[in-house]
Amino acid sequence: MKMKFFRMCSTALVLLLGAVIAHAQGFQNESFAPGAGKPELQYHMLVPEGVTITNKKGEVFKAGQIVMVPGSNVTILESAYVKEHMKDPEFQSSFMNEKQYVGIPEERMRDYAIVSVKVPEGVTVEGFGKTIKGPSSVKLIAKKAEMEAMPDDTPAESWSAMGGWGGWNK
């Protein structure tokens, strides 16, 4: 009898864990759907290879480090929109790692997000022979698996002091 009860409890636990994981995955996928970022979230992403970001406080973030930006500064771009605008020199000039985008096979694009992020005054994004200083915006391609969205509990004055770009675990 005890064994039967133990099996039922372990089965229930496995089902509960599966539901929690599936729900969290759905939240993440929903967070990276094309369109404006969700203002109630902050987005964490790896700085792409070859890119350096300097925020308003002078903190420097290099490739492989995690940066966070408020959802109100983020727009996830549609792949079709990006493809259509890739011939526009102005669009290309703000797309930091465009060469990486061009090299990704179409069937793998669902694993990536093309993110446009506002670059406020005092922030600089550099890489691949390009320098973007705020006020402006920058486009980056990032693997969705290396991005995270979570509730934004950072005070507005902190975002302002950092220029909308902060470090994770700095």
Secondary structure by P-SEA (a helix, b strand, c coil): caaaaaaaaaaaaaaaaaaaaaaaaaaaaaaaccccccccbbbbbcccccbbbbccccccccccbbbbbccccbbbbbaaaaaaacccaaaaaaccaaaaaaaccccccccccbbbbbbccccccccccccccccbbbbbbbcccccccccccccaaaaaaacccccccc
